Amino acid sequence: MTVGSMLSALPAGFVLFLAGRALQGVGLGLVPLATAIAVTTCPRSGGGRTR
């Protein structure tokens, strides 16, 4: 997402702006996926959040 934000901020043309926005969308979409994978694969510890 950071790379997409920096790419979108550059005054390099509309095509690079669209590519940066696409990278932002992909990066933001991967956050819930990474969270779900971490919840299912990481062992549960004794402390922290309970279900």
C-alpha distance matrix in Angstrom:
0.0 3.8 5.5 5.1 6.2 8.7 9.8 10.5 12.4 14.6 17.9 18.1 18.9 18.1 17.1 14.4 13.2 13.2 11.5 8.5 8.8 9.2 6.1 4.4 7.5 7.6 4.8 6.6 9.7 9.7 10.1 13.6 14.5 13.9 15.8 18.6 19.0 19.3 21.8 23.9 24.0 24.3 27.9 28.8 30.2 33.1 31.3 28.4 27.7 30.5 30.7
3.8 0.0 3.8 5.4 5.1 6.2 8.5 9.9 10.7 12.7 16.4 16.9 18.4 18.3 17.7 14.4 13.4 14.5 12.7 9.3 10.5 11.8 8.7 7.4 11.0 11.2 8.5 10.1 13.4 13.1 13.1 16.8 17.7 16.6 18.3 21.4 21.6 21.4 24.1 26.4 26.1 26.0 29.5 30.5 31.5 34.2 32.2 29.4 29.2 32.3 32.9
5.5 3.8 0.0 3.8 5.4 5.2 6.0 8.5 9.9 11.0 14.5 14.3 16.0 16.1 15.0 11.6 11.5 12.6 10.2 7.3 9.7 10.6 7.4 7.8 11.4 11.2 9.4 11.9 14.6 14.3 15.2 18.8 19.1 18.2 20.5 23.3 23.1 23.3 26.2 28.1 27.7 27.9 31.5 32.8 34.0 37.0 35.2 32.5 32.3 35.2 35.7
5.1 5.4 3.8 0.0 3.8 5.5 5.0 6.0 8.6 10.2 13.3 13.1 14.0 13.4 12.4 9.4 8.5 9.2 7.4 3.9 5.9 7.3 4.8 4.9 8.5 9.3 8.3 10.4 13.0 13.6 14.7 18.0 18.6 18.4 20.6 23.1 23.3 24.0 26.6 28.4 28.4 29.0 32.6 33.8 35.2 38.1 36.3 33.4 32.8 35.5 35.7
6.2 5.1 5.4 3.8 0.0 3.8 5.4 5.1 6.2 8.9 12.2 13.1 14.2 13.9 14.0 10.9 9.1 10.7 10.0 6.2 7.2 9.8 8.1 6.5 10.2 11.8 10.3 11.4 14.6 15.5 15.8 19.1 20.3 20.0 21.7 24.4 25.1 25.3 27.7 29.9 30.1 30.3 33.8 34.6 35.7 38.4 36.3 33.2 32.6 35.6 35.9
8.7 6.2 5.2 5.5 3.8 0.0 3.8 5.4 5.1 6.6 10.3 11.1 13.2 13.8 13.9 10.4 9.5 12.0 10.9 7.5 9.8 12.2 10.3 9.8 13.5 14.6 13.1 14.7 17.8 18.3 18.7 22.2 23.1 22.4 24.3 27.2 27.5 27.5 30.2 32.4 32.2 32.2 35.7 36.7 37.7 40.4 38.3 35.4 35.1 38.2 38.8
9.8 8.5 6.0 5.0 5.4 3.8 0.0 3.8 5.5 5.5 8.7 8.4 10.1 10.7 10.3 6.7 6.5 9.0 7.7 4.9 8.2 10.3 8.9 9.6 12.9 13.9 13.3 15.3 17.9 18.6 19.7 23.1 23.6 23.3 25.6 28.1 28.2 28.7 31.5 33.3 33.1 33.6 37.2 38.4 39.7 42.6 40.7 37.8 37.3 40.2 40.5
10.5 9.9 8.5 6.0 5.1 5.4 3.8 0.0 3.8 5.5 7.9 8.5 9.1 8.9 9.6 6.8 4.4 7.3 7.6 4.8 6.4 9.6 9.4 9.1 12.0 13.9 13.7 14.9 17.5 18.9 19.9 22.9 23.9 24.0 25.9 28.4 29.0 29.6 32.1 34.0 34.2 34.8 38.4 39.3 40.6 43.3 41.3 38.2 37.4 40.2 40.3
12.4 10.7 9.9 8.6 6.2 5.1 5.5 3.8 0.0 3.8 6.5 8.6 10.1 10.9 12.3 9.5 7.5 10.8 11.3 8.4 9.9 13.2 12.7 11.9 15.1 17.1 16.3 17.2 20.2 21.5 21.9 25.1 26.4 26.2 27.9 30.6 31.3 31.5 33.9 36.1 36.3 36.5 40.0 40.7 41.7 44.3 42.0 38.9 38.4 41.4 41.8
14.6 12.7 11.0 10.2 8.9 6.6 5.5 5.5 3.8 0.0 3.8 5.4 8.0 10.0 11.2 8.3 7.7 11.4 11.5 9.4 11.8 14.6 14.1 14.2 17.4 19.0 18.4 19.9 22.7 23.7 24.5 27.8 28.7 28.4 30.4 33.1 33.4 33.8 36.4 38.4 38.3 38.6 42.2 43.2 44.2 46.9 44.8 41.8 41.4 44.4 44.8
17.9 16.4 14.5 13.3 12.2 10.3 8.7 7.9 6.5 3.8 0.0 3.8 5.9 8.5 10.6 8.8 8.3 12.0 12.9 11.7 13.6 16.5 16.7 16.9 19.7 21.5 21.5 22.7 25.3 26.7 27.7 30.8 31.7 31.7 33.7 36.2 36.6 37.2 39.7 41.7 41.7 42.1 45.7 46.7 47.8 50.5 48.3 45.3 44.7 47.7 48.0
18.1 16.9 14.3 13.1 13.1 11.1 8.4 8.5 8.6 5.4 3.8 0.0 3.8 7.1 8.2 6.4 7.5 10.8 11.1 10.9 13.4 15.5 15.8 16.9 19.4 20.8 21.1 22.9 25.1 26.2 27.7 30.8 31.3 31.3 33.7 36.0 36.2 36.9 39.7 41.3 41.2 41.9 45.5 46.8 48.1 51.0 49.1 46.1 45.6 48.4 48.6
18.9 18.4 16.0 14.0 14.2 13.2 10.1 9.1 10.1 8.0 5.9 3.8 0.0 3.7 5.6 5.7 6.3 8.9 10.3 10.9 12.6 14.6 15.7 16.8 18.8 20.4 21.4 22.8 24.7 26.3 28.0 30.7 31.2 31.7 34.1 36.1 36.5 37.6 40.1 41.6 41.8 42.7 46.4 47.6 49.1 52.0 50.1 47.1 46.2 48.9 48.8
18.1 18.3 16.1 13.4 13.9 13.8 10.7 8.9 10.9 10.0 8.5 7.1 3.7 0.0 3.8 5.5 4.9 6.2 8.6 9.8 10.5 12.3 14.3 15.2 16.5 18.4 19.9 21.0 22.5 24.5 26.3 28.8 29.3 30.2 32.4 34.2 34.8 36.2 38.5 39.9 40.3 41.5 45.2 46.3 48.0 50.9 49.0 45.9 44.8 47.3 46.9
17.1 17.7 15.0 12.4 14.0 13.9 10.3 9.6 12.3 11.2 10.6 8.2 5.6 3.8 0.0 3.8 5.3 5.2 6.3 8.7 9.9 10.6 12.5 14.3 15.4 16.6 18.4 20.0 21.1 22.8 25.0 27.5 27.5 28.5 31.0 32.6 32.9 34.5 36.9 38.1 38.3 39.7 43.4 44.8 46.7 49.7 48.1 45.1 44.0 46.4 45.9
14.4 14.4 11.6 9.4 10.9 10.4 6.7 6.8 9.5 8.3 8.8 6.4 5.7 5.5 3.8 0.0 3.8 5.4 4.9 6.1 8.5 9.7 10.5 12.3 14.2 15.2 16.3 18.2 19.8 21.1 23.1 25.9 26.0 26.5 29.1 31.0 31.1 32.3 35.0 36.3 36.4 37.4 41.2 42.5 44.2 47.3 45.6 42.7 41.8 44.4 44.2
13.2 13.4 11.5 8.5 9.1 9.5 6.5 4.4 7.5 7.7 8.3 7.5 6.3 4.9 5.3 3.8 0.0 3.8 5.4 5.1 6.2 8.6 9.9 10.6 12.5 14.4 15.3 16.5 18.4 20.2 21.8 24.5 25.1 25.7 27.9 29.9 30.5 31.6 34.0 35.6 35.9 36.9 40.6 41.6 43.3 46.1 44.3 41.2 40.1 42.7 42.5
13.2 14.5 12.6 9.2 10.7 12.0 9.0 7.3 10.8 11.4 12.0 10.8 8.9 6.2 5.2 5.4 3.8 0.0 3.8 5.4 5.0 6.1 8.6 9.8 10.5 12.3 14.1 15.3 16.4 18.5 20.5 22.8 23.2 24.3 26.6 28.2 28.8 30.3 32.6 33.8 34.4 35.7 39.4 40.5 42.4 45.4 43.7 40.6 39.3 41.7 41.1
11.5 12.7 10.2 7.4 10.0 10.9 7.7 7.6 11.3 11.5 12.9 11.1 10.3 8.6 6.3 4.9 5.4 3.8 0.0 3.8 5.5 5.0 6.3 8.7 9.9 10.6 12.3 14.2 15.3 16.7 19.0 21.6 21.5 22.2 24.9 26.5 26.7 28.2 30.8 31.9 32.1 33.4 37.2 38.6 40.5 43.6 42.1 39.2 38.1 40.5 40.0
8.5 9.3 7.3 3.9 6.2 7.5 4.9 4.8 8.4 9.4 11.7 10.9 10.9 9.8 8.7 6.1 5.1 5.4 3.8 0.0 3.8 5.4 5.1 6.3 8.7 10.0 10.5 12.3 14.2 15.5 17.2 20.1 20.5 20.8 23.2 25.3 25.6 26.7 29.2 30.8 31.0 31.9 35.6 36.8 38.4 41.4 39.7 36.7 35.8 38.4 38.2
8.8 10.5 9.7 5.9 7.2 9.8 8.2 6.4 9.9 11.8 13.6 13.4 12.6 10.5 9.9 8.5 6.2 5.0 5.5 3.8 0.0 3.8 5.4 5.0 6.3 8.7 9.8 10.5 12.2 14.3 15.9 18.3 19.1 20.1 22.1 23.9 24.8 26.0 28.2 29.8 30.4 31.4 35.1 36.0 37.8 40.6 38.8 35.7 34.4 36.9 36.4
9.2 11.8 10.6 7.3 9.8 12.2 10.3 9.6 13.2 14.6 16.5 15.5 14.6 12.3 10.6 9.7 8.6 6.1 5.0 5.4 3.8 0.0 3.8 5.4 5.1 6.2 8.6 9.9 10.5 12.4 14.8 17.0 17.1 18.3 20.7 22.1 22.7 24.4 26.6 27.8 28.4 29.8 33.5 34.7 36.7 39.7 38.3 35.3 33.9 36.1 35.5
6.1 8.7 7.4 4.8 8.1 10.3 8.9 9.4 12.7 14.1 16.7 15.8 15.7 14.3 12.5 10.5 9.9 8.6 6.3 5.1 5.4 3.8 0.0 3.8 5.4 5.1 6.0 8.5 9.8 10.6 12.8 15.6 15.6 16.1 18.7 20.5 20.7 22.0 24.6 25.9 26.1 27.3 31.0 32.3 34.2 37.3 35.8 33.0 31.9 34.3 34.0
4.4 7.4 7.8 4.9 6.5 9.8 9.6 9.1 11.9 14.2 16.9 16.9 16.8 15.2 14.3 12.3 10.6 9.8 8.7 6.3 5.0 5.4 3.8 0.0 3.8 5.5 5.1 6.1 8.5 10.0 11.2 14.0 14.9 15.4 17.3 19.5 20.3 21.2 23.5 25.2 25.8 26.6 30.2 31.1 32.9 35.7 34.0 30.9 29.7 32.3 32.0
7.5 11.0 11.4 8.5 10.2 13.5 12.9 12.0 15.1 17.4 19.7 19.4 18.8 16.5 15.4 14.2 12.5 10.5 9.9 8.7 6.3 5.1 5.4 3.8 0.0 3.8 5.4 5.2 6.0 8.6 10.3 12.3 13.1 14.5 16.4 17.9 19.0 20.5 22.4 23.8 24.8 26.0 29.6 30.5 32.5 35.4 33.8 30.7 29.1 31.3 30.6
7.6 11.2 11.2 9.3 11.8 14.6 13.9 13.9 17.1 19.0 21.5 20.8 20.4 18.4 16.6 15.2 14.4 12.3 10.6 10.0 8.7 6.2 5.1 5.5 3.8 0.0 3.8 5.5 5.1 6.2 9.0 11.2 10.9 12.1 14.7 16.0 16.4 18.2 20.4 21.5 22.2 23.6 27.3 28.6 30.8 33.8 32.6 29.8 28.3 30.4 29.7
4.8 8.5 9.4 8.3 10.3 13.1 13.3 13.7 16.3 18.4 21.5 21.1 21.4 19.9 18.4 16.3 15.3 14.1 12.3 10.5 9.8 8.6 6.0 5.1 5.4 3.8 0.0 3.8 5.4 5.3 6.9 10.0 10.3 10.4 12.8 14.9 15.3 16.3 18.7 20.3 20.7 21.7 25.3 26.5 28.3 31.3 29.9 27.0 26.0 28.4 28.1
6.6 10.1 11.9 10.4 11.4 14.7 15.3 14.9 17.2 19.9 22.7 22.9 22.8 21.0 20.0 18.2 16.5 15.3 14.2 12.3 10.5 9.9 8.5 6.1 5.2 5.5 3.8 0.0 3.8 5.4 5.6 8.1 9.6 10.4 11.7 13.8 15.2 16.1 17.9 19.8 20.8 21.6 25.1 25.7 27.6 30.3 28.7 25.6 24.1 26.4 26.0
9.7 13.4 14.6 13.0 14.6 17.8 17.9 17.5 20.2 22.7 25.3 25.1 24.7 22.5 21.1 19.8 18.4 16.4 15.3 14.2 12.2 10.5 9.8 8.5 6.0 5.1 5.4 3.8 0.0 3.8 5.6 6.5 7.2 9.2 10.8 11.9 13.3 15.1 16.6 18.0 19.3 20.7 24.2 24.9 27.3 30.1 28.9 25.8 24.1 25.9 25.0
9.7 13.1 14.3 13.6 15.5 18.3 18.6 18.9 21.5 23.7 26.7 26.2 26.3 24.5 22.8 21.1 20.2 18.5 16.7 15.5 14.3 12.4 10.6 10.0 8.6 6.2 5.3 5.4 3.8 0.0 3.8 5.7 5.0 6.0 8.5 9.9 10.4 12.1 14.2 15.4 16.2 17.6 21.2 22.3 24.7 27.7 26.7 24.0 22.5 24.5 23.9
10.1 13.1 15.2 14.7 15.8 18.7 19.7 19.9 21.9 24.5 27.7 27.7 28.0 26.3 25.0 23.1 21.8 20.5 19.0 17.2 15.9 14.8 12.8 11.2 10.3 9.0 6.9 5.6 5.6 3.8 0.0 3.8 5.4 5.2 6.2 8.7 10.0 10.6 12.4 14.5 15.4 16.1 19.6 20.2 22.2 25.0 23.7 20.7 19.3 21.6 21.2
13.6 16.8 18.8 18.0 19.1 22.2 23.1 22.9 25.1 27.8 30.8 30.8 30.7 28.8 27.5 25.9 24.5 22.8 21.6 20.1 18.3 17.0 15.6 14.0 12.3 11.2 10.0 8.1 6.5 5.7 3.8 0.0 3.8 5.5 5.0 6.1 8.6 9.8 10.5 12.4 14.2 15.2 18.4 18.8 21.2 23.8 22.7 19.7 17.8 19.4 18.6
14.5 17.7 19.1 18.6 20.3 23.1 23.6 23.9 26.4 28.7 31.7 31.3 31.2 29.3 27.5 26.0 25.1 23.2 21.5 20.5 19.1 17.1 15.6 14.9 13.1 10.9 10.3 9.6 7.2 5.0 5.4 3.8 0.0 3.8 5.4 5.2 6.2 8.6 10.0 10.8 12.2 14.0 17.4 18.5 21.2 24.3 23.6 21.1 19.3 20.7 19.7
13.9 16.6 18.2 18.4 20.0 22.4 23.3 24.0 26.2 28.4 31.7 31.3 31.7 30.2 28.5 26.5 25.7 24.3 22.2 20.8 20.1 18.3 16.1 15.4 14.5 12.1 10.4 10.4 9.2 6.0 5.2 5.5 3.8 0.0 3.8 5.5 5.1 6.1 8.6 10.0 10.5 11.6 15.2 16.5 18.9 22.1 21.4 19.1 17.9 19.8 19.4
15.8 18.3 20.5 20.6 21.7 24.3 25.6 25.9 27.9 30.4 33.7 33.7 34.1 32.4 31.0 29.1 27.9 26.6 24.9 23.2 22.1 20.7 18.7 17.3 16.4 14.7 12.8 11.7 10.8 8.5 6.2 5.0 5.4 3.8 0.0 3.8 5.5 5.1 6.2 8.7 10.0 10.4 13.7 14.1 16.5 19.4 18.4 15.8 14.3 16.2 15.9
18.6 21.4 23.3 23.1 24.4 27.2 28.1 28.4 30.6 33.1 36.2 36.0 36.1 34.2 32.6 31.0 29.9 28.2 26.5 25.3 23.9 22.1 20.5 19.5 17.9 16.0 14.9 13.8 11.9 9.9 8.7 6.1 5.2 5.5 3.8 0.0 3.8 5.4 5.2 6.3 8.6 10.2 13.1 13.7 16.7 19.6 19.2 16.9 15.0 16.0 14.9
19.0 21.6 23.1 23.3 25.1 27.5 28.2 29.0 31.3 33.4 36.6 36.2 36.5 34.8 32.9 31.1 30.5 28.8 26.7 25.6 24.8 22.7 20.7 20.3 19.0 16.4 15.3 15.2 13.3 10.4 10.0 8.6 6.2 5.1 5.5 3.8 0.0 3.8 5.5 5.3 6.0 8.2 11.6 13.2 16.3 19.6 19.7 17.9 16.6 17.7 16.9
19.3 21.4 23.3 24.0 25.3 27.5 28.7 29.6 31.5 33.8 37.2 36.9 37.6 36.2 34.5 32.3 31.6 30.3 28.2 26.7 26.0 24.4 22.0 21.2 20.5 18.2 16.3 16.1 15.1 12.1 10.6 9.8 8.6 6.1 5.1 5.4 3.8 0.0 3.8 5.5 5.3 5.6 9.1 10.6 13.1 16.5 16.4 14.7 13.9 15.4 15.4
21.8 24.1 26.2 26.6 27.7 30.2 31.5 32.1 33.9 36.4 39.7 39.7 40.1 38.5 36.9 35.0 34.0 32.6 30.8 29.2 28.2 26.6 24.6 23.5 22.4 20.4 18.7 17.9 16.6 14.2 12.4 10.5 10.0 8.6 6.2 5.2 5.5 3.8 0.0 3.8 5.8 5.9 8.2 8.6 11.6 14.5 14.6 12.8 11.3 12.2 11.8
23.9 26.4 28.1 28.4 29.9 32.4 33.3 34.0 36.1 38.4 41.7 41.3 41.6 39.9 38.1 36.3 35.6 33.8 31.9 30.8 29.8 27.8 25.9 25.2 23.8 21.5 20.3 19.8 18.0 15.4 14.5 12.4 10.8 10.0 8.7 6.3 5.3 5.5 3.8 0.0 3.8 6.1 8.1 9.3 12.9 16.0 16.8 15.6 14.1 14.3 13.3
24.0 26.1 27.7 28.4 30.1 32.2 33.1 34.2 36.3 38.3 41.7 41.2 41.8 40.3 38.3 36.4 35.9 34.4 32.1 31.0 30.4 28.4 26.1 25.8 24.8 22.2 20.7 20.8 19.3 16.2 15.4 14.2 12.2 10.5 10.0 8.6 6.0 5.3 5.8 3.8 0.0 3.8 6.5 9.1 12.3 15.8 16.9 16.3 15.6 16.2 15.9
24.3 26.0 27.9 29.0 30.3 32.2 33.6 34.8 36.5 38.6 42.1 41.9 42.7 41.5 39.7 37.4 36.9 35.7 33.4 31.9 31.4 29.8 27.3 26.6 26.0 23.6 21.7 21.6 20.7 17.6 16.1 15.2 14.0 11.6 10.4 10.2 8.2 5.6 5.9 6.1 3.8 0.0 3.8 6.4 9.0 12.7 13.6 13.2 13.2 14.2 14.8
27.9 29.5 31.5 32.6 33.8 35.7 37.2 38.4 40.0 42.2 45.7 45.5 46.4 45.2 43.4 41.2 40.6 39.4 37.2 35.6 35.1 33.5 31.0 30.2 29.6 27.3 25.3 25.1 24.2 21.2 19.6 18.4 17.4 15.2 13.7 13.1 11.6 9.1 8.2 8.1 6.5 3.8 0.0 3.8 6.4 9.9 11.7 12.2 12.6 12.9 13.7
28.8 30.5 32.8 33.8 34.6 36.7 38.4 39.3 40.7 43.2 46.7 46.8 47.6 46.3 44.8 42.5 41.6 40.5 38.6 36.8 36.0 34.7 32.3 31.1 30.5 28.6 26.5 25.7 24.9 22.3 20.2 18.8 18.5 16.5 14.1 13.7 13.2 10.6 8.6 9.3 9.1 6.4 3.8 0.0 3.8 6.8 8.5 9.0 9.3 9.4 10.6
30.2 31.5 34.0 35.2 35.7 37.7 39.7 40.6 41.7 44.2 47.8 48.1 49.1 48.0 46.7 44.2 43.3 42.4 40.5 38.4 37.8 36.7 34.2 32.9 32.5 30.8 28.3 27.6 27.3 24.7 22.2 21.2 21.2 18.9 16.5 16.7 16.3 13.1 11.6 12.9 12.3 9.0 6.4 3.8 0.0 3.8 5.6 7.4 9.1 9.6 12.0
33.1 34.2 37.0 38.1 38.4 40.4 42.6 43.3 44.3 46.9 50.5 51.0 52.0 50.9 49.7 47.3 46.1 45.4 43.6 41.4 40.6 39.7 37.3 35.7 35.4 33.8 31.3 30.3 30.1 27.7 25.0 23.8 24.3 22.1 19.4 19.6 19.6 16.5 14.5 16.0 15.8 12.7 9.9 6.8 3.8 0.0 3.8 6.9 8.9 8.9 11.8
31.3 32.2 35.2 36.3 36.3 38.3 40.7 41.3 42.0 44.8 48.3 49.1 50.1 49.0 48.1 45.6 44.3 43.7 42.1 39.7 38.8 38.3 35.8 34.0 33.8 32.6 29.9 28.7 28.9 26.7 23.7 22.7 23.6 21.4 18.4 19.2 19.7 16.4 14.6 16.8 16.9 13.6 11.7 8.5 5.6 3.8 0.0 3.7 6.8 8.0 11.5
28.4 29.4 32.5 33.4 33.2 35.4 37.8 38.2 38.9 41.8 45.3 46.1 47.1 45.9 45.1 42.7 41.2 40.6 39.2 36.7 35.7 35.3 33.0 30.9 30.7 29.8 27.0 25.6 25.8 24.0 20.7 19.7 21.1 19.1 15.8 16.9 17.9 14.7 12.8 15.6 16.3 13.2 12.2 9.0 7.4 6.9 3.7 0.0 3.8 6.5 10.0
27.7 29.2 32.3 32.8 32.6 35.1 37.3 37.4 38.4 41.4 44.7 45.6 46.2 44.8 44.0 41.8 40.1 39.3 38.1 35.8 34.4 33.9 31.9 29.7 29.1 28.3 26.0 24.1 24.1 22.5 19.3 17.8 19.3 17.9 14.3 15.0 16.6 13.9 11.3 14.1 15.6 13.2 12.6 9.3 9.1 8.9 6.8 3.8 0.0 3.8 6.8
30.5 32.3 35.2 35.5 35.6 38.2 40.2 40.2 41.4 44.4 47.7 48.4 48.9 47.3 46.4 44.4 42.7 41.7 40.5 38.4 36.9 36.1 34.3 32.3 31.3 30.4 28.4 26.4 25.9 24.5 21.6 19.4 20.7 19.8 16.2 16.0 17.7 15.4 12.2 14.3 16.2 14.2 12.9 9.4 9.6 8.9 8.0 6.5 3.8 0.0 3.8
30.7 32.9 35.7 35.7 35.9 38.8 40.5 40.3 41.8 44.8 48.0 48.6 48.8 46.9 45.9 44.2 42.5 41.1 40.0 38.2 36.4 35.5 34.0 32.0 30.6 29.7 28.1 26.0 25.0 23.9 21.2 18.6 19.7 19.4 15.9 14.9 16.9 15.4 11.8 13.3 15.9 14.8 13.7 10.6 12.0 11.8 11.5 10.0 6.8 3.8 0.0
